[in-house]
Amino acid sequence: MKEVILRLTRHPASEEQLAELKRIFGSNAEILQISETVPDADRVLELVEEHSATVLEAVLPLPILSEVINSQKVSPVIRAVMDRELKEDGTATFSFSHYEKVKKVEVQTVRL
């Protein structure tokens, strides 16, 4: 079965990231990028269903990410791990390190 990877992020994938996705999910994997600010987990799951995605790579606020994972409607949910290098002028550069599967996100809050 061909994997359909939905990348829900504003940042385009580097050549390294694309190569790693193909290594992990197969050379015939279809990689779709959507740059949309989503309001909630329901919208994320709509996009997954609309594009028949079998893998989700998403940069999301933790409460939304938690809802998506807990829905169990898409698996795996993955994220790119980036190495951060601070420069002397205070700016930072990021370089791709690897992908990891997000198994669980738990958000506990207390109203102040």
Beta strands, then each sheet from edge to edge (+ up, - down):
strand 1: 4-8
strand 2: 30-34
strand 3: 55-58
strand 4: 77-86
strand 5: 92-101
sheet 1: 2+ 1+ 3+ 4+ 5-
end
